[in-house]
């Protein structure tokens, strides 16, 4: 049996916890493929609360990074671009290409 959270992620793409039908992501969800993209607090984000994004392996990395940026806009808008990029890259090497695509090195400040 597939959980409501997995069904939601399959139908809607990456999501933050409050969007999921069961806001408690269970061990069963994790075993069945629910992953989280979390950026730890850094000097750029030390006093702010960052929202994790939950996703499935089948989701595109750029969608995950874009979702994280939109859900954490309250923090990103006040941080230096370089610090945000550094934090994203350090959160997971798995998403390096997605970060480069969504948040390129030489782009104009957001």
Jmol script that loads the backbone (N, CA, C; Angstrom):
load data "model"
ATOM      1  N   UNK A   1       0.834  -1.192   0.000  1.00  0.00           N
ATOM      2  CA  UNK A   1       0.000   0.000   0.000  1.00  0.00           C
ATOM      3  C   UNK A   1       0.877   1.253   0.000  1.00  0.00           C
ATOM      4  N   UNK A   2       0.523   2.170  -0.854  1.00  0.00           N
ATOM      5  CA  UNK A   2       1.269   3.418  -0.973  1.00  0.00           C
ATOM      6  C   UNK A   2       0.649   4.448  -0.033  1.00  0.00           C
ATOM      7  N   UNK A   3       1.514   5.153   0.689  1.00  0.00           N
ATOM      8  CA  UNK A   3       1.009   6.143   1.646  1.00  0.00           C
ATOM      9  C   UNK A   3       0.445   7.374   0.937  1.00  0.00           C
ATOM     10  N   UNK A   4      -0.357   8.122   1.659  1.00  0.00           N
ATOM     11  CA  UNK A   4      -0.939   9.354   1.124  1.00  0.00           C
ATOM     12  C   UNK A   4       0.153  10.356   0.772  1.00  0.00           C
ATOM     13  N   UNK A   5       1.236  10.392   1.549  1.00  0.00           N
ATOM     14  CA  UNK A   5       2.331  11.312   1.253  1.00  0.00           C
ATOM     15  C   UNK A   5       3.001  10.969  -0.072  1.00  0.00           C
ATOM     16  N   UNK A   6       3.228   9.699  -0.305  1.00  0.00           N
ATOM     17  CA  UNK A   6       3.859   9.289  -1.563  1.00  0.00           C
ATOM     18  C   UNK A   6       2.936   9.599  -2.742  1.00  0.00           C
ATOM     19  N   UNK A   7       1.668   9.307  -2.607  1.00  0.00           N
ATOM     20  CA  UNK A   7       0.710   9.637  -3.663  1.00  0.00           C
ATOM     21  C   UNK A   7       0.710  11.137  -3.949  1.00  0.00           C
ATOM     22  N   UNK A   8       0.715  11.935  -2.884  1.00  0.00           N
ATOM     23  CA  UNK A   8       0.713  13.389  -3.044  1.00  0.00           C
ATOM     24  C   UNK A   8       1.964  13.835  -3.811  1.00  0.00           C
ATOM     25  N   UNK A   9       3.119  13.337  -3.417  1.00  0.00           N
ATOM     26  CA  UNK A   9       4.367  13.723  -4.080  1.00  0.00           C
ATOM     27  C   UNK A   9       4.386  13.262  -5.536  1.00  0.00           C
ATOM     28  N   UNK A  10       3.855  12.088  -5.816  1.00  0.00           N
ATOM     29  CA  UNK A  10       3.783  11.603  -7.207  1.00  0.00           C
ATOM     30  C   UNK A  10       2.901  12.518  -8.050  1.00  0.00           C
ATOM     31  N   UNK A  11       1.799  12.956  -7.469  1.00  0.00           N
ATOM     32  CA  UNK A  11       0.843  13.780  -8.210  1.00  0.00           C
ATOM     33  C   UNK A  11       1.235  15.253  -8.298  1.00  0.00           C
ATOM     34  N   UNK A  12       1.935  15.756  -7.287  1.00  0.00           N
ATOM     35  CA  UNK A  12       2.166  17.198  -7.189  1.00  0.00           C
ATOM     36  C   UNK A  12       3.617  17.644  -7.249  1.00  0.00           C
ATOM     37  N   UNK A  13       4.545  16.721  -7.200  1.00  0.00           N
ATOM     38  CA  UNK A  13       5.958  17.084  -7.202  1.00  0.00           C
ATOM     39  C   UNK A  13       6.448  17.434  -5.807  1.00  0.00           C
ATOM     40  N   UNK A  14       7.657  17.978  -5.705  1.00  0.00           N
ATOM     41  CA  UNK A  14       8.248  18.300  -4.404  1.00  0.00           C
ATOM     42  C   UNK A  14       7.322  19.189  -3.567  1.00  0.00           C
ATOM     43  N   UNK A  15       7.371  18.982  -2.241  1.00  0.00           N
ATOM     44  CA  UNK A  15       6.464  19.712  -1.345  1.00  0.00           C
ATOM     45  C   UNK A  15       7.119  19.955   0.007  1.00  0.00           C
ATOM     46  N   UNK A  16       6.626  20.973   0.696  1.00  0.00           N
ATOM     47  CA  UNK A  16       7.052  21.172   2.079  1.00  0.00           C
ATOM     48  C   UNK A  16       6.110  20.373   2.975  1.00  0.00           C
ATOM     49  N   UNK A  17       6.508  20.183   4.211  1.00  0.00           N
ATOM     50  CA  UNK A  17       5.774  19.308   5.125  1.00  0.00           C
ATOM     51  C   UNK A  17       4.309  19.698   5.283  1.00  0.00           C
ATOM     52  N   UNK A  18       4.020  20.989   5.411  1.00  0.00           N
ATOM     53  CA  UNK A  18       2.628  21.388   5.646  1.00  0.00           C
ATOM     54  C   UNK A  18       1.719  21.128   4.443  1.00  0.00           C
ATOM     55  N   UNK A  19       2.281  20.885   3.270  1.00  0.00           N
ATOM     56  CA  UNK A  19       1.481  20.561   2.086  1.00  0.00           C
ATOM     57  C   UNK A  19       1.123  19.075   2.018  1.00  0.00           C
ATOM     58  N   UNK A  20       1.859  18.257   2.733  1.00  0.00           N
ATOM     59  CA  UNK A  20       1.628  16.811   2.684  1.00  0.00           C
ATOM     60  C   UNK A  20       0.362  16.434   3.444  1.00  0.00           C
ATOM     61  N   UNK A  21      -0.337  15.397   2.994  1.00  0.00           N
ATOM     62  CA  UNK A  21      -1.559  14.967   3.686  1.00  0.00           C
ATOM     63  C   UNK A  21      -1.289  14.554   5.135  1.00  0.00           C
ATOM     64  N   UNK A  22      -0.174  13.860   5.355  1.00  0.00           N
ATOM     65  CA  UNK A  22       0.239  13.474   6.708  1.00  0.00           C
ATOM     66  C   UNK A  22       1.526  14.238   6.994  1.00  0.00           C
ATOM     67  N   UNK A  23       1.424  15.267   7.800  1.00  0.00           N
ATOM     68  CA  UNK A  23       2.597  16.114   8.013  1.00  0.00           C
ATOM     69  C   UNK A  23       3.726  15.400   8.744  1.00  0.00           C
ATOM     70  N   UNK A  24       3.438  14.264   9.339  1.00  0.00           N
ATOM     71  CA  UNK A  24       4.497  13.446   9.916  1.00  0.00           C
ATOM     72  C   UNK A  24       4.979  12.490   8.824  1.00  0.00           C
ATOM     73  N   UNK A  25       6.197  12.712   8.336  1.00  0.00           N
ATOM     74  CA  UNK A  25       6.761  11.831   7.319  1.00  0.00           C
ATOM     75  C   UNK A  25       7.279  10.598   8.063  1.00  0.00           C
ATOM     76  N   UNK A  26       6.663   9.460   7.786  1.00  0.00           N
ATOM     77  CA  UNK A  26       6.956   8.244   8.547  1.00  0.00           C
ATOM     78  C   UNK A  26       8.220   7.529   8.063  1.00  0.00           C
ATOM     79  N   UNK A  27       8.659   6.638   8.887  1.00  0.00           N
ATOM     80  CA  UNK A  27       9.785   5.779   8.517  1.00  0.00           C
ATOM     81  C   UNK A  27       9.403   4.979   7.270  1.00  0.00           C
ATOM     82  N   UNK A  28       8.171   4.532   7.205  1.00  0.00           N
ATOM     83  CA  UNK A  28       7.665   3.801   6.041  1.00  0.00           C
ATOM     84  C   UNK A  28       7.788   4.657   4.774  1.00  0.00           C
ATOM     85  N   UNK A  29       7.421   5.950   4.879  1.00  0.00           N
ATOM     86  CA  UNK A  29       7.564   6.863   3.731  1.00  0.00           C
ATOM     87  C   UNK A  29       9.018   6.908   3.276  1.00  0.00           C
ATOM     88  N   UNK A  30       9.922   7.023   4.240  1.00  0.00           N
ATOM     89  CA  UNK A  30      11.346   7.119   3.914  1.00  0.00           C
ATOM     90  C   UNK A  30      11.854   5.824   3.271  1.00  0.00           C
ATOM     91  N   UNK A  31      11.421   4.692   3.797  1.00  0.00           N
ATOM     92  CA  UNK A  31      11.820   3.399   3.219  1.00  0.00           C
ATOM     93  C   UNK A  31      11.301   3.273   1.793  1.00  0.00           C
ATOM     94  N   UNK A  32      10.112   3.802   1.548  1.00  0.00           N
ATOM     95  CA  UNK A  32       9.484   3.714   0.226  1.00  0.00           C
ATOM     96  C   UNK A  32       9.936   4.808  -0.739  1.00  0.00           C
ATOM     97  N   UNK A  33      10.886   5.652  -0.327  1.00  0.00           N
ATOM     98  CA  UNK A  33      11.482   6.589  -1.277  1.00  0.00           C
ATOM     99  C   UNK A  33      11.277   8.062  -1.044  1.00  0.00           C
ATOM    100  N   UNK A  34      10.595   8.460   0.019  1.00  0.00           N
ATOM    101  CA  UNK A  34      10.462   9.890   0.293  1.00  0.00           C
ATOM    102  C   UNK A  34      11.797  10.389   0.838  1.00  0.00           C
ATOM    103  N   UNK A  35      12.308  11.435   0.240  1.00  0.00           N
ATOM    104  CA  UNK A  35      13.583  12.032   0.650  1.00  0.00           C
ATOM    105  C   UNK A  35      13.332  13.483   1.038  1.00  0.00           C
ATOM    106  N   UNK A  36      14.287  14.052   1.742  1.00  0.00           N
ATOM    107  CA  UNK A  36      14.152  15.468   2.093  1.00  0.00           C
ATOM    108  C   UNK A  36      15.405  16.224   1.689  1.00  0.00           C
ATOM    109  N   UNK A  37      15.184  17.428   1.207  1.00  0.00           N
ATOM    110  CA  UNK A  37      16.284  18.338   0.895  1.00  0.00           C
ATOM    111  C   UNK A  37      16.267  19.401   1.973  1.00  0.00           C
ATOM    112  N   UNK A  38      17.310  19.382   2.804  1.00  0.00           N
ATOM    113  CA  UNK A  38      17.413  20.321   3.916  1.00  0.00           C
ATOM    114  C   UNK A  38      18.719  21.082   3.792  1.00  0.00           C
ATOM    115  N   UNK A  39      18.644  22.368   3.986  1.00  0.00           N
ATOM    116  CA  UNK A  39      19.838  23.201   4.000  1.00  0.00           C
ATOM    117  C   UNK A  39      20.084  23.585   5.447  1.00  0.00           C
ATOM    118  N   UNK A  40      21.231  23.191   5.982  1.00  0.00           N
ATOM    119  CA  UNK A  40      21.502  23.530   7.382  1.00  0.00           C
ATOM    120  C   UNK A  40      21.704  25.034   7.562  1.00  0.00           C
ATOM    121  N   UNK A  41      21.473  25.509   8.755  1.00  0.00           N
ATOM    122  CA  UNK A  41      21.714  26.925   9.052  1.00  0.00           C
ATOM    123  C   UNK A  41      23.190  27.227   8.843  1.00  0.00           C
ATOM    124  N   UNK A  42      23.443  28.362   8.251  1.00  0.00           N
ATOM    125  CA  UNK A  42      24.820  28.836   8.033  1.00  0.00           C
ATOM    126  C   UNK A  42      24.865  30.268   8.517  1.00  0.00           C
ATOM    127  N   UNK A  43      25.988  30.896   8.359  1.00  0.00           N
ATOM    128  CA  UNK A  43      26.069  32.307   8.753  1.00  0.00           C
ATOM    129  C   UNK A  43      25.091  33.152   7.945  1.00  0.00           C
ATOM    130  N   UNK A  44      24.761  32.715   6.730  1.00  0.00           N
ATOM    131  CA  UNK A  44      23.801  33.448   5.906  1.00  0.00           C
ATOM    132  C   UNK A  44      22.374  33.304   6.419  1.00  0.00           C
ATOM    133  N   UNK A  45      22.082  32.175   7.074  1.00  0.00           N
ATOM    134  CA  UNK A  45      20.723  31.875   7.480  1.00  0.00           C
ATOM    135  C   UNK A  45      20.592  31.615   8.971  1.00  0.00           C
ATOM    136  N   UNK A  46      21.532  32.010   9.771  1.00  0.00           N
ATOM    137  CA  UNK A  46      21.595  31.561  11.164  1.00  0.00           C
ATOM    138  C   UNK A  46      20.360  31.856  12.008  1.00  0.00           C
ATOM    139  N   UNK A  47      19.691  32.969  11.794  1.00  0.00           N
ATOM    140  CA  UNK A  47      18.562  33.304  12.659  1.00  0.00           C
ATOM    141  C   UNK A  47      17.215  33.003  12.018  1.00  0.00           C
ATOM    142  N   UNK A  48      17.239  32.430  10.869  1.00  0.00           N
ATOM    143  CA  UNK A  48      15.995  32.170  10.140  1.00  0.00           C
ATOM    144  C   UNK A  48      15.636  30.690  10.167  1.00  0.00           C
ATOM    145  N   UNK A  49      14.366  30.402  10.039  1.00  0.00           N
ATOM    146  CA  UNK A  49      13.918  29.015   9.971  1.00  0.00           C
ATOM    147  C   UNK A  49      13.812  28.612   8.507  1.00  0.00           C
ATOM    148  N   UNK A  50      14.471  27.518   8.165  1.00  0.00           N
ATOM    149  CA  UNK A  50      14.479  27.032   6.792  1.00  0.00           C
ATOM    150  C   UNK A  50      13.535  25.850   6.658  1.00  0.00           C
ATOM    151  N   UNK A  51      12.782  25.826   5.577  1.00  0.00           N
ATOM    152  CA  UNK A  51      11.836  24.742   5.330  1.00  0.00           C
ATOM    153  C   UNK A  51      12.481  23.668   4.454  1.00  0.00           C
ATOM    154  N   UNK A  52      12.354  22.436   4.873  1.00  0.00           N
ATOM    155  CA  UNK A  52      12.828  21.311   4.062  1.00  0.00           C
ATOM    156  C   UNK A  52      11.825  21.039   2.954  1.00  0.00           C
ATOM    157  N   UNK A  53      12.317  20.470   1.873  1.00  0.00           N
ATOM    158  CA  UNK A  53      11.462  20.069   0.763  1.00  0.00           C
ATOM    159  C   UNK A  53      11.516  18.540   0.661  1.00  0.00           C
ATOM    160  N   UNK A  54      10.349  17.928   0.590  1.00  0.00           N
ATOM    161  CA  UNK A  54      10.239  16.469   0.464  1.00  0.00           C
ATOM    162  C   UNK A  54      10.005  16.123  -0.992  1.00  0.00           C
ATOM    163  N   UNK A  55      10.635  15.050  -1.428  1.00  0.00           N
ATOM    164  CA  UNK A  55      10.574  14.680  -2.840  1.00  0.00           C
ATOM    165  C   UNK A  55      10.750  13.175  -2.998  1.00  0.00           C
ATOM    166  N   UNK A  56      10.550  12.720  -4.212  1.00  0.00           N
ATOM    167  CA  UNK A  56      10.801  11.332  -4.582  1.00  0.00           C
ATOM    168  C   UNK A  56      11.993  11.302  -5.526  1.00  0.00           C
ATOM    169  N   UNK A  57      12.675  10.181  -5.580  1.00  0.00           N
ATOM    170  CA  UNK A  57      13.859  10.040  -6.447  1.00  0.00           C
ATOM    171  C   UNK A  57      13.551  10.422  -7.896  1.00  0.00           C
ATOM    172  N   UNK A  58      12.327  10.193  -8.325  1.00  0.00           N
ATOM    173  CA  UNK A  58      11.944  10.465  -9.714  1.00  0.00           C
ATOM    174  C   UNK A  58      11.817  11.966 -10.022  1.00  0.00           C
ATOM    175  N   UNK A  59      11.785  12.791  -9.006  1.00  0.00           N
ATOM    176  CA  UNK A  59      11.641  14.232  -9.229  1.00  0.00           C
ATOM    177  C   UNK A  59      12.932  14.837  -9.757  1.00  0.00           C
ATOM    178  N   UNK A  60      12.758  15.821 -10.604  1.00  0.00           N
ATOM    179  CA  UNK A  60      13.885  16.520 -11.211  1.00  0.00           C
ATOM    180  C   UNK A  60      14.558  17.434 -10.176  1.00  0.00           C
ATOM    181  N   UNK A  61      15.882  17.420 -10.170  1.00  0.00           N
ATOM    182  CA  UNK A  61      16.646  18.232  -9.225  1.00  0.00           C
ATOM    183  C   UNK A  61      16.337  19.715  -9.313  1.00  0.00           C
ATOM    184  N   UNK A  62      16.115  20.215 -10.521  1.00  0.00           N
ATOM    185  CA  UNK A  62      15.817  21.647 -10.652  1.00  0.00           C
ATOM    186  C   UNK A  62      14.477  21.986 -10.000  1.00  0.00           C
ATOM    187  N   UNK A  63      13.514  21.067 -10.082  1.00  0.00           N
ATOM    188  CA  UNK A  63      12.219  21.299  -9.427  1.00  0.00           C
ATOM    189  C   UNK A  63      12.384  21.353  -7.909  1.00  0.00           C
ATOM    190  N   UNK A  64      13.248  20.504  -7.395  1.00  0.00           N
ATOM    191  CA  UNK A  64      13.494  20.461  -5.950  1.00  0.00           C
ATOM    192  C   UNK A  64      14.158  21.751  -5.484  1.00  0.00           C
ATOM    193  N   UNK A  65      15.176  22.190  -6.202  1.00  0.00           N
ATOM    194  CA  UNK A  65      15.889  23.430  -5.838  1.00  0.00           C
ATOM    195  C   UNK A  65      14.961  24.638  -5.981  1.00  0.00           C
ATOM    196  N   UNK A  66      14.197  24.702  -7.068  1.00  0.00           N
ATOM    197  CA  UNK A  66      13.258  25.821  -7.248  1.00  0.00           C
ATOM    198  C   UNK A  66      12.211  25.854  -6.137  1.00  0.00           C
ATOM    199  N   UNK A  67      11.732  24.688  -5.743  1.00  0.00           N
ATOM    200  CA  UNK A  67      10.756  24.623  -4.650  1.00  0.00           C
ATOM    201  C   UNK A  67      11.387  25.122  -3.349  1.00  0.00           C
ATOM    202  N   UNK A  68      12.617  24.681  -3.074  1.00  0.00           N
ATOM    203  CA  UNK A  68      13.299  25.119  -1.856  1.00  0.00           C
ATOM    204  C   UNK A  68      13.468  26.645  -1.868  1.00  0.00           C
ATOM    205  N   UNK A  69      13.905  27.187  -2.984  1.00  0.00           N
ATOM    206  CA  UNK A  69      14.103  28.644  -3.081  1.00  0.00           C
ATOM    207  C   UNK A  69      12.791  29.394  -2.879  1.00  0.00           C
ATOM    208  N   UNK A  70      11.707  28.923  -3.490  1.00  0.00           N
ATOM    209  CA  UNK A  70      10.429  29.630  -3.349  1.00  0.00           C
ATOM    210  C   UNK A  70       9.885  29.520  -1.930  1.00  0.00           C
ATOM    211  N   UNK A  71      10.053  28.379  -1.287  1.00  0.00           N
ATOM    212  CA  UNK A  71       9.542  28.197   0.068  1.00  0.00           C
ATOM    213  C   UNK A  71      10.402  28.879   1.125  1.00  0.00           C
ATOM    214  N   UNK A  72      11.613  29.214   0.764  1.00  0.00           N
ATOM    215  CA  UNK A  72      12.520  29.871   1.703  1.00  0.00           C
ATOM    216  C   UNK A  72      12.878  31.280   1.248  1.00  0.00           C
ATOM    217  N   UNK A  73      12.002  31.847   0.438  1.00  0.00           N
ATOM    218  CA  UNK A  73      12.229  33.189  -0.114  1.00  0.00           C
ATOM    219  C   UNK A  73      12.430  34.227   0.992  1.00  0.00           C
ATOM    220  N   UNK A  74      11.734  34.048   2.109  1.00  0.00           N
ATOM    221  CA  UNK A  74      11.855  34.979   3.235  1.00  0.00           C
ATOM    222  C   UNK A  74      13.287  35.039   3.767  1.00  0.00           C
ATOM    223  N   UNK A  75      14.060  33.996   3.558  1.00  0.00           N
ATOM    224  CA  UNK A  75      15.450  33.963   3.994  1.00  0.00           C
ATOM    225  C   UNK A  75      16.374  34.347   2.849  1.00  0.00           C
ATOM    226  N   UNK A  76      16.098  33.794   1.686  1.00  0.00           N
ATOM    227  CA  UNK A  76      16.949  34.000   0.519  1.00  0.00           C
ATOM    228  C   UNK A  76      17.015  35.468   0.114  1.00  0.00           C
ATOM    229  N   UNK A  77      15.892  36.162   0.192  1.00  0.00           N
ATOM    230  CA  UNK A  77      15.869  37.561  -0.264  1.00  0.00           C
ATOM    231  C   UNK A  77      16.779  38.475   0.572  1.00  0.00           C
ATOM    232  N   UNK A  78      17.093  38.077   1.802  1.00  0.00           N
ATOM    233  CA  UNK A  78      17.947  38.894   2.658  1.00  0.00           C
ATOM    234  C   UNK A  78      19.383  38.392   2.743  1.00  0.00           C
ATOM    235  N   UNK A  79      19.686  37.329   2.049  1.00  0.00           N
ATOM    236  CA  UNK A  79      21.023  36.733   2.111  1.00  0.00           C
ATOM    237  C   UNK A  79      21.825  37.105   0.868  1.00  0.00           C
ATOM    238  N   UNK A  80      23.130  37.016   1.000  1.00  0.00           N
ATOM    239  CA  UNK A  80      23.989  37.247  -0.160  1.00  0.00           C
ATOM    240  C   UNK A  80      23.884  36.055  -1.096  1.00  0.00           C
ATOM    241  N   UNK A  81      23.826  36.357  -2.379  1.00  0.00           N
ATOM    242  CA  UNK A  81      23.691  35.325  -3.409  1.00  0.00           C
ATOM    243  C   UNK A  81      24.755  34.241  -3.252  1.00  0.00           C
ATOM    244  N   UNK A  82      25.968  34.649  -3.023  1.00  0.00           N
ATOM    245  CA  UNK A  82      27.075  33.695  -2.881  1.00  0.00           C
ATOM    246  C   UNK A  82      26.833  32.755  -1.692  1.00  0.00           C
ATOM    247  N   UNK A  83      26.322  33.295  -0.597  1.00  0.00           N
ATOM    248  CA  UNK A  83      26.043  32.484   0.583  1.00  0.00           C
ATOM    249  C   UNK A  83      24.935  31.476   0.340  1.00  0.00           C
ATOM    250  N   UNK A  84      23.905  31.883  -0.388  1.00  0.00           N
ATOM    251  CA  UNK A  84      22.797  30.981  -0.708  1.00  0.00           C
ATOM    252  C   UNK A  84      23.308  29.844  -1.587  1.00  0.00           C
ATOM    253  N   UNK A  85      24.043  30.193  -2.609  1.00  0.00           N
ATOM    254  CA  UNK A  85      24.587  29.180  -3.523  1.00  0.00           C
ATOM    255  C   UNK A  85      25.480  28.201  -2.774  1.00  0.00           C
ATOM    256  N   UNK A  86      26.346  28.716  -1.930  1.00  0.00           N
ATOM    257  CA  UNK A  86      27.249  27.883  -1.142  1.00  0.00           C
ATOM    258  C   UNK A  86      26.457  26.919  -0.248  1.00  0.00           C
ATOM    259  N   UNK A  87      25.427  27.434   0.403  1.00  0.00           N
ATOM    260  CA  UNK A  87      24.597  26.599   1.289  1.00  0.00           C
ATOM    261  C   UNK A  87      23.888  25.501   0.494  1.00  0.00           C
ATOM    262  N   UNK A  88      23.365  25.842  -0.672  1.00  0.00           N
ATOM    263  CA  UNK A  88      22.685  24.841  -1.513  1.00  0.00           C
ATOM    264  C   UNK A  88      23.657  23.752  -1.965  1.00  0.00           C
ATOM    265  N   UNK A  89      24.833  24.155  -2.386  1.00  0.00           N
ATOM    266  CA  UNK A  89      25.814  23.174  -2.852  1.00  0.00           C
ATOM    267  C   UNK A  89      26.294  22.278  -1.721  1.00  0.00           C
ATOM    268  N   UNK A  90      26.412  22.838  -0.524  1.00  0.00           N
ATOM    269  CA  UNK A  90      26.871  22.044   0.618  1.00  0.00           C
ATOM    270  C   UNK A  90      25.782  21.143   1.177  1.00  0.00           C
ATOM    271  N   UNK A  91      24.543  21.443   0.889  1.00  0.00           N
ATOM    272  CA  UNK A  91      23.440  20.628   1.404  1.00  0.00           C
ATOM    273  C   UNK A  91      23.447  19.238   0.773  1.00  0.00           C
ATOM    274  N   UNK A  92      23.784  19.158  -0.499  1.00  0.00           N
ATOM    275  CA  UNK A  92      23.804  17.860  -1.171  1.00  0.00           C
ATOM    276  C   UNK A  92      24.535  17.966  -2.500  1.00  0.00           C
ATOM    277  N   UNK A  93      25.585  17.183  -2.650  1.00  0.00           N
ATOM    278  CA  UNK A  93      26.326  17.184  -3.912  1.00  0.00           C
ATOM    279  C   UNK A  93      25.477  16.588  -5.040  1.00  0.00           C
ATOM    280  N   UNK A  94      24.445  15.848  -4.679  1.00  0.00           N
ATOM    281  CA  UNK A  94      23.535  15.245  -5.653  1.00  0.00           C
ATOM    282  C   UNK A  94      22.862  16.311  -6.535  1.00  0.00           C
ATOM    283  N   UNK A  95      22.712  17.511  -6.010  1.00  0.00           N
ATOM    284  CA  UNK A  95      21.983  18.556  -6.726  1.00  0.00           C
ATOM    285  C   UNK A  95      22.892  19.633  -7.322  1.00  0.00           C
ATOM    286  N   UNK A  96      24.174  19.347  -7.456  1.00  0.00           N
ATOM    287  CA  UNK A  96      25.124  20.337  -7.988  1.00  0.00           C
ATOM    288  C   UNK A  96      24.676  20.882  -9.348  1.00  0.00           C
ATOM    289  N   UNK A  97      24.332  19.996 -10.274  1.00  0.00           N
ATOM    290  CA  UNK A  97      23.917  20.448 -11.608  1.00  0.00           C
ATOM    291  C   UNK A  97      22.643  21.274 -11.549  1.00  0.00           C
ATOM    292  N   UNK A  98      21.724  20.880 -10.684  1.00  0.00           N
ATOM    293  CA  UNK A  98      20.464  21.624 -10.544  1.00  0.00           C
ATOM    294  C   UNK A  98      20.731  23.013  -9.971  1.00  0.00           C
ATOM    295  N   UNK A  99      21.623  23.107  -8.996  1.00  0.00           N
ATOM    296  CA  UNK A  99      21.967  24.417  -8.425  1.00  0.00           C
ATOM    297  C   UNK A  99      22.611  25.286  -9.499  1.00  0.00           C
ATOM    298  N   UNK A 100      23.516  24.704 -10.286  1.00  0.00           N
ATOM    299  CA  UNK A 100      24.161  25.459 -11.368  1.00  0.00           C
ATOM    300  C   UNK A 100      23.142  25.969 -12.378  1.00  0.00           C
ATOM    301  N   UNK A 101      22.115  25.172 -12.644  1.00  0.00           N
ATOM    302  CA  UNK A 101      21.097  25.570 -13.613  1.00  0.00           C
ATOM    303  C   UNK A 101      20.165  26.643 -13.052  1.00  0.00           C
ATOM    304  N   UNK A 102      19.697  26.457 -11.836  1.00  0.00           N
ATOM    305  CA  UNK A 102      18.714  27.349 -11.241  1.00  0.00           C
ATOM    306  C   UNK A 102      19.362  28.597 -10.655  1.00  0.00           C
ATOM    307  N   UNK A 103      20.572  28.446 -10.146  1.00  0.00           N
ATOM    308  CA  UNK A 103      21.249  29.510  -9.413  1.00  0.00           C
ATOM    309  C   UNK A 103      22.695  29.624  -9.918  1.00  0.00           C
ATOM    310  N   UNK A 104      22.876  30.010 -11.201  1.00  0.00           N
ATOM    311  CA  UNK A 104      24.212  30.004 -11.796  1.00  0.00           C
ATOM    312  C   UNK A 104      25.181  30.973 -11.127  1.00  0.00           C
ATOM    313  N   UNK A 105      26.464  30.638 -11.247  1.00  0.00           N
ATOM    314  CA  UNK A 105      27.528  31.423 -10.621  1.00  0.00           C
ATOM    315  C   UNK A 105      27.543  32.863 -11.099  1.00  0.00           C
ATOM    316  N   UNK A 106      27.478  33.080 -12.382  1.00  0.00           N
ATOM    317  CA  UNK A 106      27.659  34.421 -12.945  1.00  0.00           C
ATOM    318  C   UNK A 106      26.375  35.164 -13.248  1.00  0.00           C
ATOM    319  N   UNK A 107      25.282  34.726 -12.683  1.00  0.00           N
ATOM    320  CA  UNK A 107      23.994  35.382 -12.950  1.00  0.00           C
ATOM    321  C   UNK A 107      23.894  36.682 -12.187  1.00  0.00           C
ATOM    322  N   UNK A 108      22.989  37.500 -12.623  1.00  0.00           N
ATOM    323  CA  UNK A 108      22.708  38.752 -11.923  1.00  0.00           C
ATOM    324  C   UNK A 108      22.113  38.422 -10.552  1.00  0.00           C
ATOM    325  N   UNK A 109      22.319  39.263  -9.564  1.00  0.00           N
ATOM    326  CA  UNK A 109      21.709  39.022  -8.256  1.00  0.00           C
ATOM    327  C   UNK A 109      20.199  38.902  -8.364  1.00  0.00           C
ATOM    328  N   UNK A 110      19.624  38.037  -7.515  1.00  0.00           N
ATOM    329  CA  UNK A 110      18.181  37.822  -7.526  1.00  0.00           C
ATOM    330  C   UNK A 110      17.477  38.908  -6.763  1.00  0.00           C
TER     331      UNK A 110
END
end "model"
wireframe off; spacefill off
backbone 0.3
color backbone group
